[in-house]
Structure formats: C-alpha cells, structure tokens
Amino acid sequence: MVSEFLNELKAKVSKEDYKTIFDMTIDDIKFNRSSFNKKTSPGEFIEICKRCWDALNRCNGGVEV
C-alpha cells in the first residue's frame, strides 16, 4: 500500500520534489507523532505524505494529488 503510493508519487514529481516531500513527511511524523509516543499506520503515513505534497504544491505550483 505505502510502496504503491510512493511509486506513484515518484512517477509524478521530480526527484528533488520527491525527496522534499519524503523529508517533510518524516519530519512531521517525528515532531507530531513520535514525540507523543504515537504509532503511525501505513494509511496515516500516506495521508501525511499527501498533505506535505499539497503544501509543496501550494508553494511552487506543482502537480495535483
């Protein structure tokens, strides 16, 4: 499920944007979930990743989710 989503994302965005989105997602999880000892399910990971993708798109007018 997660790997399918990441492969789809990788096909739609540049390598630089992919790395940025992935880094934003990991940072979000570390700050908002790990610090409160919460586990992140695969579905939650995908949703967080989509929100990061949306945020990046608003900043530089990229591809829609």
N, CA, C, O and CB atoms as a CASP TS submission, in Angstrom:
PFRMAT TS
TARGET T0000
AUTHOR 0000-0000-0000
METHOD Language model
MODEL 1
PARENT N/A
ATOM      1  N   MET     1       0.824  -1.180   0.000  1.00  0.00           N
ATOM      2  CA  MET     1       0.000   0.000   0.000  1.00  0.00           C
ATOM      3  C   MET     1       0.879   1.258   0.000  1.00  0.00           C
ATOM      4  O   MET     1       0.710   2.134  -0.848  1.00  0.00           O
ATOM      5  CB  MET     1      -0.943  -0.010   1.209  1.00  0.00           C
ATOM      6  N   VAL     2       1.801   1.344   0.937  1.00  0.00           N
ATOM      7  CA  VAL     2       2.682   2.506   1.007  1.00  0.00           C
ATOM      8  C   VAL     2       3.635   2.518  -0.180  1.00  0.00           C
ATOM      9  O   VAL     2       3.858   3.565  -0.787  1.00  0.00           O
ATOM     10  CB  VAL     2       3.471   2.512   2.328  1.00  0.00           C
ATOM     11  N   SER     3       4.199   1.357  -0.516  1.00  0.00           N
ATOM     12  CA  SER     3       5.152   1.326  -1.627  1.00  0.00           C
ATOM     13  C   SER     3       4.474   1.674  -2.946  1.00  0.00           C
ATOM     14  O   SER     3       5.081   2.323  -3.797  1.00  0.00           O
ATOM     15  CB  SER     3       5.811  -0.052  -1.726  1.00  0.00           C
ATOM     16  N   GLU     4       3.226   1.254  -3.128  1.00  0.00           N
ATOM     17  CA  GLU     4       2.484   1.619  -4.345  1.00  0.00           C
ATOM     18  C   GLU     4       2.289   3.125  -4.416  1.00  0.00           C
ATOM     19  O   GLU     4       2.477   3.738  -5.467  1.00  0.00           O
ATOM     20  CB  GLU     4       1.114   0.904  -4.387  1.00  0.00           C
ATOM     21  N   PHE     5       1.911   3.718  -3.284  1.00  0.00           N
ATOM     22  CA  PHE     5       1.722   5.166  -3.247  1.00  0.00           C
ATOM     23  C   PHE     5       3.028   5.889  -3.547  1.00  0.00           C
ATOM     24  O   PHE     5       3.046   6.830  -4.341  1.00  0.00           O
ATOM     25  CB  PHE     5       1.178   5.602  -1.883  1.00  0.00           C
ATOM     26  N   LEU     6       4.129   5.455  -2.916  1.00  0.00           N
ATOM     27  CA  LEU     6       5.412   6.115  -3.130  1.00  0.00           C
ATOM     28  C   LEU     6       5.889   5.961  -4.574  1.00  0.00           C
ATOM     29  O   LEU     6       6.481   6.887  -5.130  1.00  0.00           O
ATOM     30  CB  LEU     6       6.458   5.553  -2.172  1.00  0.00           C
ATOM     31  N   ASN     7       5.638   4.810  -5.184  1.00  0.00           N
ATOM     32  CA  ASN     7       5.995   4.629  -6.599  1.00  0.00           C
ATOM     33  C   ASN     7       5.179   5.563  -7.486  1.00  0.00           C
ATOM     34  O   ASN     7       5.708   6.137  -8.438  1.00  0.00           O
ATOM     35  CB  ASN     7       5.776   3.165  -7.031  1.00  0.00           C
ATOM     36  N   GLU     8       3.896   5.715  -7.178  1.00  0.00           N
ATOM     37  CA  GLU     8       3.035   6.630  -7.941  1.00  0.00           C
ATOM     38  C   GLU     8       3.525   8.069  -7.773  1.00  0.00           C
ATOM     39  O   GLU     8       3.603   8.822  -8.744  1.00  0.00           O
ATOM     40  CB  GLU     8       1.553   6.504  -7.483  1.00  0.00           C
ATOM     41  N   LEU     9       3.849   8.440  -6.548  1.00  0.00           N
ATOM     42  CA  LEU     9       4.352   9.783  -6.273  1.00  0.00           C
ATOM     43  C   LEU     9       5.649  10.033  -7.023  1.00  0.00           C
ATOM     44  O   LEU     9       5.832  11.089  -7.630  1.00  0.00           O
ATOM     45  CB  LEU     9       4.564   9.984  -4.768  1.00  0.00           C
ATOM     46  N   LYS    10       6.552   9.055  -6.981  1.00  0.00           N
ATOM     47  CA  LYS    10       7.850   9.181  -7.645  1.00  0.00           C
ATOM     48  C   LYS    10       7.687   9.400  -9.147  1.00  0.00           C
ATOM     49  O   LYS    10       8.479  10.112  -9.765  1.00  0.00           O
ATOM     50  CB  LYS    10       8.702   7.935  -7.388  1.00  0.00           C
ATOM     51  N   ALA    11       6.650   8.783  -9.736  1.00  0.00           N
ATOM     52  CA  ALA    11       6.404   8.923 -11.169  1.00  0.00           C
ATOM     53  C   ALA    11       5.828  10.294 -11.521  1.00  0.00           C
ATOM     54  O   ALA    11       5.944  10.736 -12.664  1.00  0.00           O
ATOM     55  CB  ALA    11       5.460   7.831 -11.644  1.00  0.00           C
ATOM     56  N   LYS    12       5.210  10.968 -10.555  1.00  0.00           N
ATOM     57  CA  LYS    12       4.531  12.235 -10.833  1.00  0.00           C
ATOM     58  C   LYS    12       5.356  13.476 -10.529  1.00  0.00           C
ATOM     59  O   LYS    12       5.067  14.552 -11.051  1.00  0.00           O
ATOM     60  CB  LYS    12       3.274  12.298 -10.056  1.00  0.00           C
ATOM     61  N   VAL    13       6.377  13.342  -9.694  1.00  0.00           N
ATOM     62  CA  VAL    13       7.135  14.519  -9.288  1.00  0.00           C
ATOM     63  C   VAL    13       8.617  14.332  -9.601  1.00  0.00           C
ATOM     64  O   VAL    13       9.073  13.223  -9.876  1.00  0.00           O
ATOM     65  CB  VAL    13       6.936  14.799  -7.789  1.00  0.00           C
ATOM     66  N   SER    14       9.350  15.428  -9.555  1.00  0.00           N
ATOM     67  CA  SER    14      10.795  15.352  -9.796  1.00  0.00           C
ATOM     68  C   SER    14      11.483  14.672  -8.606  1.00  0.00           C
ATOM     69  O   SER    14      10.903  14.541  -7.528  1.00  0.00           O
ATOM     70  CB  SER    14      11.392  16.775 -10.034  1.00  0.00           C
ATOM     71  N   LYS    15      12.712  14.249  -8.824  1.00  0.00           N
ATOM     72  CA  LYS    15      13.484  13.620  -7.746  1.00  0.00           C
ATOM     73  C   LYS    15      13.649  14.571  -6.566  1.00  0.00           C
ATOM     74  O   LYS    15      13.565  14.162  -5.408  1.00  0.00           O
ATOM     75  CB  LYS    15      14.863  13.176  -8.260  1.00  0.00           C
ATOM     76  N   GLU    16      13.883  15.839  -6.872  1.00  0.00           N
ATOM     77  CA  GLU    16      14.060  16.838  -5.821  1.00  0.00           C
ATOM     78  C   GLU    16      12.771  17.015  -5.007  1.00  0.00           C
ATOM     79  O   GLU    16      12.808  17.053  -3.777  1.00  0.00           O
ATOM     80  CB  GLU    16      14.490  18.184  -6.433  1.00  0.00           C
ATOM     81  N   ASP    17      11.635  17.121  -5.703  1.00  0.00           N
ATOM     82  CA  ASP    17      10.354  17.258  -5.001  1.00  0.00           C
ATOM     83  C   ASP    17      10.024  16.004  -4.201  1.00  0.00           C
ATOM     84  O   ASP    17       9.491  16.099  -3.095  1.00  0.00           O
ATOM     85  CB  ASP    17       9.227  17.551  -5.998  1.00  0.00           C
ATOM     86  N   TYR    18      10.334  14.835  -4.747  1.00  0.00           N
ATOM     87  CA  TYR    18      10.087  13.583  -4.033  1.00  0.00           C
ATOM     88  C   TYR    18      10.859  13.564  -2.721  1.00  0.00           C
ATOM     89  O   TYR    18      10.310  13.224  -1.673  1.00  0.00           O
ATOM     90  CB  TYR    18      10.478  12.372  -4.905  1.00  0.00           C
ATOM     91  N   LYS    19      12.129  13.929  -2.784  1.00  0.00           N
ATOM     92  CA  LYS    19      12.957  13.950  -1.574  1.00  0.00           C
ATOM     93  C   LYS    19      12.409  14.970  -0.584  1.00  0.00           C
ATOM     94  O   LYS    19      12.354  14.698   0.615  1.00  0.00           O
ATOM     95  CB  LYS    19      14.431  14.275  -1.920  1.00  0.00           C
ATOM     96  N   THR    20      12.004  16.134  -1.068  1.00  0.00           N
ATOM     97  CA  THR    20      11.453  17.170  -0.195  1.00  0.00           C
ATOM     98  C   THR    20      10.174  16.689   0.481  1.00  0.00           C
ATOM     99  O   THR    20      10.007  16.861   1.688  1.00  0.00           O
ATOM    100  CB  THR    20      11.180  18.453  -0.991  1.00  0.00           C
ATOM    101  N   ILE    21       9.270  16.088  -0.292  1.00  0.00           N
ATOM    102  CA  ILE    21       8.010  15.578   0.260  1.00  0.00           C
ATOM    103  C   ILE    21       8.289  14.495   1.297  1.00  0.00           C
ATOM    104  O   ILE    21       7.695  14.501   2.375  1.00  0.00           O
ATOM    105  CB  ILE    21       7.103  15.023  -0.866  1.00  0.00           C
ATOM    106  N   PHE    22       9.182  13.575   0.981  1.00  0.00           N
ATOM    107  CA  PHE    22       9.510  12.489   1.900  1.00  0.00           C
ATOM    108  C   PHE    22      10.125  13.036   3.185  1.00  0.00           C
ATOM    109  O   PHE    22       9.770  12.597   4.278  1.00  0.00           O
ATOM    110  CB  PHE    22      10.469  11.492   1.233  1.00  0.00           C
ATOM    111  N   ASP    23      11.047  13.992   3.060  1.00  0.00           N
ATOM    112  CA  ASP    23      11.674  14.603   4.235  1.00  0.00           C
ATOM    113  C   ASP    23      10.653  15.352   5.083  1.00  0.00           C
ATOM    114  O   ASP    23      10.687  15.274   6.311  1.00  0.00           O
ATOM    115  CB  ASP    23      12.794  15.554   3.807  1.00  0.00           C
ATOM    116  N   MET    24       9.741  16.081   4.431  1.00  0.00           N
ATOM    117  CA  MET    24       8.688  16.795   5.156  1.00  0.00           C
ATOM    118  C   MET    24       7.812  15.806   5.930  1.00  0.00           C
ATOM    119  O   MET    24       7.439  16.062   7.075  1.00  0.00           O
ATOM    120  CB  MET    24       7.823  17.631   4.178  1.00  0.00           C
ATOM    121  N   THR    25       7.490  14.683   5.299  1.00  0.00           N
ATOM    122  CA  THR    25       6.648  13.669   5.930  1.00  0.00           C
ATOM    123  C   THR    25       7.337  13.084   7.156  1.00  0.00           C
ATOM    124  O   THR    25       6.724  12.973   8.218  1.00  0.00           O
ATOM    125  CB  THR    25       6.306  12.554   4.930  1.00  0.00           C
ATOM    126  N   ILE    26       8.588  12.715   7.021  1.00  0.00           N
ATOM    127  CA  ILE    26       9.336  12.142   8.139  1.00  0.00           C
ATOM    128  C   ILE    26       9.474  13.156   9.269  1.00  0.00           C
ATOM    129  O   ILE    26       9.326  12.803  10.439  1.00  0.00           O
ATOM    130  CB  ILE    26      10.725  11.671   7.676  1.00  0.00           C
ATOM    131  N   ASP    27       9.756  14.417   8.931  1.00  0.00           N
ATOM    132  CA  ASP    27       9.870  15.456   9.958  1.00  0.00           C
ATOM    133  C   ASP    27       8.546  15.647  10.692  1.00  0.00           C
ATOM    134  O   ASP    27       8.527  15.808  11.913  1.00  0.00           O
ATOM    135  CB  ASP    27      10.320  16.785   9.330  1.00  0.00           C
ATOM    136  N   ASP    28       7.439  15.628   9.951  1.00  0.00           N
ATOM    137  CA  ASP    28       6.122  15.773  10.562  1.00  0.00           C
ATOM    138  C   ASP    28       5.854  14.632  11.533  1.00  0.00           C
ATOM    139  O   ASP    28       5.384  14.852  12.649  1.00  0.00           O
ATOM    140  CB  ASP    28       5.032  15.822   9.485  1.00  0.00           C
ATOM    141  N   ILE    29       6.155  13.418  11.103  1.00  0.00           N
ATOM    142  CA  ILE    29       5.933  12.245  11.963  1.00  0.00           C
ATOM    143  C   ILE    29       6.807  12.330  13.210  1.00  0.00           C
ATOM    144  O   ILE    29       6.333  12.062  14.314  1.00  0.00           O
ATOM    145  CB  ILE    29       6.229  10.934  11.191  1.00  0.00           C
ATOM    146  N   LYS    30       8.065  12.697  13.049  1.00  0.00           N
ATOM    147  CA  LYS    30       8.966  12.800  14.195  1.00  0.00           C
ATOM    148  C   LYS    30       8.476  13.843  15.192  1.00  0.00           C
ATOM    149  O   LYS    30       8.484  13.607  16.400  1.00  0.00           O
ATOM    150  CB  LYS    30      10.380  13.145  13.730  1.00  0.00           C
ATOM    151  N   PHE    31       8.052  14.991  14.688  1.00  0.00           N
ATOM    152  CA  PHE    31       7.662  16.084  15.569  1.00  0.00           C
ATOM    153  C   PHE    31       6.285  15.871  16.188  1.00  0.00           C
ATOM    154  O   PHE    31       6.113  16.047  17.394  1.00  0.00           O
ATOM    155  CB  PHE    31       7.682  17.387  14.810  1.00  0.00           C
ATOM    156  N   ASN    32       5.313  15.497  15.380  1.00  0.00           N
ATOM    157  CA  ASN    32       3.924  15.445  15.847  1.00  0.00           C
ATOM    158  C   ASN    32       3.469  14.098  16.363  1.00  0.00           C
ATOM    159  O   ASN    32       2.443  14.022  17.039  1.00  0.00           O
ATOM    160  CB  ASN    32       3.029  15.850  14.757  1.00  0.00           C
ATOM    161  N   ARG    33       4.191  13.039  16.072  1.00  0.00           N
ATOM    162  CA  ARG    33       3.723  11.720  16.493  1.00  0.00           C
ATOM    163  C   ARG    33       4.728  11.028  17.416  1.00  0.00           C
ATOM    164  O   ARG    33       4.361  10.570  18.498  1.00  0.00           O
ATOM    165  CB  ARG    33       3.452  10.847  15.272  1.00  0.00           C
ATOM    166  N   SER    34       5.968  10.952  17.002  1.00  0.00           N
ATOM    167  CA  SER    34       6.976  10.246  17.799  1.00  0.00           C
ATOM    168  C   SER    34       7.189  10.903  19.154  1.00  0.00           C
ATOM    169  O   SER    34       7.391  10.223  20.160  1.00  0.00           O
ATOM    170  CB  SER    34       8.296  10.186  17.046  1.00  0.00           C
ATOM    171  N   SER    35       7.143  12.232  19.171  1.00  0.00           N
ATOM    172  CA  SER    35       7.359  12.920  20.441  1.00  0.00           C
ATOM    173  C   SER    35       6.233  12.657  21.441  1.00  0.00           C
ATOM    174  O   SER    35       6.407  12.873  22.641  1.00  0.00           O
ATOM    175  CB  SER    35       7.495  14.412  20.203  1.00  0.00           C
ATOM    176  N   PHE    36       5.076  12.190  20.955  1.00  0.00           N
ATOM    177  CA  PHE    36       3.952  11.836  21.827  1.00  0.00           C
ATOM    178  C   PHE    36       3.763  10.326  21.918  1.00  0.00           C
ATOM    179  O   PHE    36       2.722   9.851  22.372  1.00  0.00           O
ATOM    180  CB  PHE    36       2.666  12.488  21.321  1.00  0.00           C
ATOM    181  N   ASN    37       4.781   9.569  21.483  1.00  0.00           N
ATOM    182  CA  ASN    37       4.762   8.101  21.521  1.00  0.00           C
ATOM    183  C   ASN    37       3.572   7.501  20.783  1.00  0.00           C
ATOM    184  O   ASN    37       3.005   6.502  21.224  1.00  0.00           O
ATOM    185  CB  ASN    37       4.750   7.626  22.954  1.00  0.00           C
ATOM    186  N   LYS    38       3.196   8.103  19.670  1.00  0.00           N
ATOM    187  CA  LYS    38       2.102   7.573  18.849  1.00  0.00           C
ATOM    188  C   LYS    38       2.694   6.796  17.677  1.00  0.00           C
ATOM    189  O   LYS    38       3.704   7.203  17.104  1.00  0.00           O
ATOM    190  CB  LYS    38       1.172   8.722  18.338  1.00  0.00           C
ATOM    191  N   LYS    39       2.075   5.701  17.331  1.00  0.00           N
ATOM    192  CA  LYS    39       2.477   4.911  16.163  1.00  0.00           C
ATOM    193  C   LYS    39       1.795   5.499  14.926  1.00  0.00           C
ATOM    194  O   LYS    39       0.703   6.059  15.015  1.00  0.00           O
ATOM    195  CB  LYS    39       2.105   3.390  16.344  1.00  0.00           C
ATOM    196  N   THR    40       2.448   5.366  13.786  1.00  0.00           N
ATOM    197  CA  THR    40       1.900   5.855  12.522  1.00  0.00           C
ATOM    198  C   THR    40       1.576   4.656  11.650  1.00  0.00           C
ATOM    199  O   THR    40       2.466   3.895  11.272  1.00  0.00           O
ATOM    200  CB  THR    40       2.897   6.820  11.800  1.00  0.00           C
ATOM    201  N   SER    41       0.297   4.488  11.331  1.00  0.00           N
ATOM    202  CA  SER    41      -0.126   3.379  10.474  1.00  0.00           C
ATOM    203  C   SER    41       0.235   3.705   9.022  1.00  0.00           C
ATOM    204  O   SER    41       0.511   4.860   8.697  1.00  0.00           O
ATOM    205  CB  SER    41      -1.662   3.110  10.618  1.00  0.00           C
ATOM    206  N   PRO    42       0.235   2.700   8.157  1.00  0.00           N
ATOM    207  CA  PRO    42       0.509   2.961   6.740  1.00  0.00           C
ATOM    208  C   PRO    42      -0.466   3.984   6.138  1.00  0.00           C
ATOM    209  O   PRO    42      -0.063   4.848   5.360  1.00  0.00           O
ATOM    210  CB  PRO    42       0.439   1.655   5.948  1.00  0.00           C
ATOM    211  N   GLY    43      -1.734   3.879   6.499  1.00  0.00           N
ATOM    212  CA  GLY    43      -2.726   4.831   5.986  1.00  0.00           C
ATOM    213  C   GLY    43      -2.448   6.246   6.454  1.00  0.00           C
ATOM    214  O   GLY    43      -2.597   7.198   5.688  1.00  0.00           O
ATOM    215  N   GLU    44      -2.040   6.391   7.720  1.00  0.00           N
ATOM    216  CA  GLU    44      -1.704   7.711   8.246  1.00  0.00           C
ATOM    217  C   GLU    44      -0.454   8.264   7.568  1.00  0.00           C
ATOM    218  O   GLU    44      -0.372   9.461   7.295  1.00  0.00           O
ATOM    219  CB  GLU    44      -1.498   7.647   9.765  1.00  0.00           C
ATOM    220  N   PHE    45       0.509   7.401   7.299  1.00  0.00           N
ATOM    221  CA  PHE    45       1.719   7.833   6.594  1.00  0.00           C
ATOM    222  C   PHE    45       1.352   8.411   5.230  1.00  0.00           C
ATOM    223  O   PHE    45       1.860   9.463   4.843  1.00  0.00           O
ATOM    224  CB  PHE    45       2.710   6.652   6.431  1.00  0.00           C
ATOM    225  N   ILE    46       0.480   7.731   4.509  1.00  0.00           N
ATOM    226  CA  ILE    46       0.064   8.197   3.189  1.00  0.00           C
ATOM    227  C   ILE    46      -0.661   9.529   3.288  1.00  0.00           C
ATOM    228  O   ILE    46      -0.413  10.425   2.482  1.00  0.00           O
ATOM    229  CB  ILE    46      -0.833   7.159   2.512  1.00  0.00           C
ATOM    230  N   GLU    47      -1.555   9.675   4.265  1.00  0.00           N
ATOM    231  CA  GLU    47      -2.287  10.935   4.434  1.00  0.00           C
ATOM    232  C   GLU    47      -1.346  12.088   4.773  1.00  0.00           C
ATOM    233  O   GLU    47      -1.500  13.192   4.252  1.00  0.00           O
ATOM    234  CB  GLU    47      -3.347  10.789   5.529  1.00  0.00           C
ATOM    235  N   ILE    48      -0.378  11.832   5.643  1.00  0.00           N
ATOM    236  CA  ILE    48       0.600  12.867   5.983  1.00  0.00           C
ATOM    237  C   ILE    48       1.412  13.236   4.743  1.00  0.00           C
ATOM    238  O   ILE    48       1.685  14.411   4.498  1.00  0.00           O
ATOM    239  CB  ILE    48       1.538  12.387   7.124  1.00  0.00           C
ATOM    240  N   CYS    49       1.788  12.239   3.978  1.00  0.00           N
ATOM    241  CA  CYS    49       2.553  12.466   2.749  1.00  0.00           C
ATOM    242  C   CYS    49       1.746  13.303   1.755  1.00  0.00           C
ATOM    243  O   CYS    49       2.294  14.202   1.117  1.00  0.00           O
ATOM    244  CB  CYS    49       2.955  11.120   2.110  1.00  0.00           C
ATOM    245  N   LYS    50       0.451  13.015   1.620  1.00  0.00           N
ATOM    246  CA  LYS    50      -0.412  13.794   0.721  1.00  0.00           C
ATOM    247  C   LYS    50      -0.525  15.244   1.179  1.00  0.00           C
ATOM    248  O   LYS    50      -0.529  16.157   0.353  1.00  0.00           O
ATOM    249  CB  LYS    50      -1.808  13.162   0.641  1.00  0.00           C
ATOM    250  N   ARG    51      -0.616  15.458   2.483  1.00  0.00           N
ATOM    251  CA  ARG    51      -0.694  16.834   2.996  1.00  0.00           C
ATOM    252  C   ARG    51       0.608  17.581   2.712  1.00  0.00           C
ATOM    253  O   ARG    51       0.584  18.765   2.375  1.00  0.00           O
ATOM    254  CB  ARG    51      -0.991  16.836   4.518  1.00  0.00           C
ATOM    255  N   CYS    52       1.730  16.902   2.845  1.00  0.00           N
ATOM    256  CA  CYS    52       3.016  17.523   2.527  1.00  0.00           C
ATOM    257  C   CYS    52       3.105  17.838   1.038  1.00  0.00           C
ATOM    258  O   CYS    52       3.619  18.887   0.651  1.00  0.00           O
ATOM    259  CB  CYS    52       4.179  16.605   2.947  1.00  0.00           C
ATOM    260  N   TRP    53       2.603  16.930   0.207  1.00  0.00           N
ATOM    261  CA  TRP    53       2.569  17.128  -1.235  1.00  0.00           C
ATOM    262  C   TRP    53       1.727  18.357  -1.573  1.00  0.00           C
ATOM    263  O   TRP    53       2.129  19.189  -2.388  1.00  0.00           O
ATOM    264  CB  TRP    53       2.012  15.875  -1.944  1.00  0.00           C
ATOM    265  N   ASP    54       0.559  18.465  -0.945  1.00  0.00           N
ATOM    266  CA  ASP    54      -0.307  19.633  -1.159  1.00  0.00           C
ATOM    267  C   ASP    54       0.401  20.916  -0.755  1.00  0.00           C
ATOM    268  O   ASP    54       0.343  21.911  -1.478  1.00  0.00           O
ATOM    269  CB  ASP    54      -1.617  19.486  -0.369  1.00  0.00           C
ATOM    270  N   ALA    55       1.069  20.903   0.396  1.00  0.00           N
ATOM    271  CA  ALA    55       1.760  22.089   0.882  1.00  0.00           C
ATOM    272  C   ALA    55       2.871  22.510  -0.087  1.00  0.00           C
ATOM    273  O   ALA    55       3.024  23.695  -0.383  1.00  0.00           O
ATOM    274  CB  ALA    55       2.340  21.831   2.281  1.00  0.00           C
ATOM    275  N   LEU    56       3.631  21.549  -0.570  1.00  0.00           N
ATOM    276  CA  LEU    56       4.691  21.849  -1.525  1.00  0.00           C
ATOM    277  C   LEU    56       4.117  22.409  -2.822  1.00  0.00           C
ATOM    278  O   LEU    56       4.678  23.338  -3.402  1.00  0.00           O
ATOM    279  CB  LEU    56       5.518  20.596  -1.812  1.00  0.00           C
ATOM    280  N   ASN    57       2.998  21.844  -3.278  1.00  0.00           N
ATOM    281  CA  ASN    57       2.359  22.331  -4.495  1.00  0.00           C
ATOM    282  C   ASN    57       1.884  23.766  -4.355  1.00  0.00           C
ATOM    283  O   ASN    57       1.984  24.544  -5.304  1.00  0.00           O
ATOM    284  CB  ASN    57       1.194  21.442  -4.862  1.00  0.00           C
ATOM    285  N   ARG    58       1.372  24.128  -3.199  1.00  0.00           N
ATOM    286  CA  ARG    58       0.923  25.500  -2.995  1.00  0.00           C
ATOM    287  C   ARG    58       2.094  26.450  -3.032  1.00  0.00           C
ATOM    288  O   ARG    58       1.942  27.607  -3.423  1.00  0.00           O
ATOM    289  CB  ARG    58       0.178  25.636  -1.674  1.00  0.00           C
ATOM    290  N   CYS    59       3.270  25.978  -2.630  1.00  0.00           N
ATOM    291  CA  CYS    59       4.454  26.833  -2.621  1.00  0.00           C
ATOM    292  C   CYS    59       5.041  27.031  -4.024  1.00  0.00           C
ATOM    293  O   CYS    59       5.522  28.115  -4.353  1.00  0.00           O
ATOM    294  CB  CYS    59       5.509  26.242  -1.703  1.00  0.00           C
ATOM    295  N   ASN    60       4.996  25.972  -4.849  1.00  0.00           N
ATOM    296  CA  ASN    60       5.644  26.122  -6.164  1.00  0.00           C
ATOM    297  C   ASN    60       4.785  25.660  -7.332  1.00  0.00           C
ATOM    298  O   ASN    60       5.317  25.396  -8.410  1.00  0.00           O
ATOM    299  CB  ASN    60       6.931  25.358  -6.181  1.00  0.00           C
ATOM    300  N   GLY    61       3.466  25.555  -7.149  1.00  0.00           N
ATOM    301  CA  GLY    61       2.559  25.270  -8.263  1.00  0.00           C
ATOM    302  C   GLY    61       2.809  23.970  -8.971  1.00  0.00           C
ATOM    303  O   GLY    61       2.787  23.937 -10.202  1.00  0.00           O
ATOM    304  N   GLY    62       3.050  22.881  -8.241  1.00  0.00           N
ATOM    305  CA  GLY    62       3.350  21.592  -8.837  1.00  0.00           C
ATOM    306  C   GLY    62       2.114  20.795  -9.262  1.00  0.00           C
ATOM    307  O   GLY    62       1.037  21.358  -9.452  1.00  0.00           O
ATOM    308  N   VAL    63       2.282  19.498  -9.406  1.00  0.00           N
ATOM    309  CA  VAL    63       1.252  18.565  -9.843  1.00  0.00           C
ATOM    310  C   VAL    63       0.232  18.351  -8.729  1.00  0.00           C
ATOM    311  O   VAL    63       0.596  18.282  -7.555  1.00  0.00           O
ATOM    312  CB  VAL    63       1.878  17.223 -10.269  1.00  0.00           C
ATOM    313  N   GLU    64      -1.047  18.245  -9.096  1.00  0.00           N
ATOM    314  CA  GLU    64      -2.086  17.997  -8.096  1.00  0.00           C
ATOM    315  C   GLU    64      -2.066  16.549  -7.647  1.00  0.00           C
ATOM    316  O   GLU    64      -1.636  15.657  -8.379  1.00  0.00           O
ATOM    317  CB  GLU    64      -3.468  18.356  -8.650  1.00  0.00           C
ATOM    318  N   VAL    65      -2.544  16.331  -6.415  1.00  0.00           N
ATOM    319  CA  VAL    65      -2.624  14.983  -5.846  1.00  0.00           C
ATOM    320  C   VAL    65      -3.670  14.177  -6.560  1.00  0.00           C
ATOM    321  O   VAL    65      -3.887  13.013  -6.226  1.00  0.00           O
ATOM    322  CB  VAL    65      -2.932  15.034  -4.352  1.00  0.00           C
TER
END
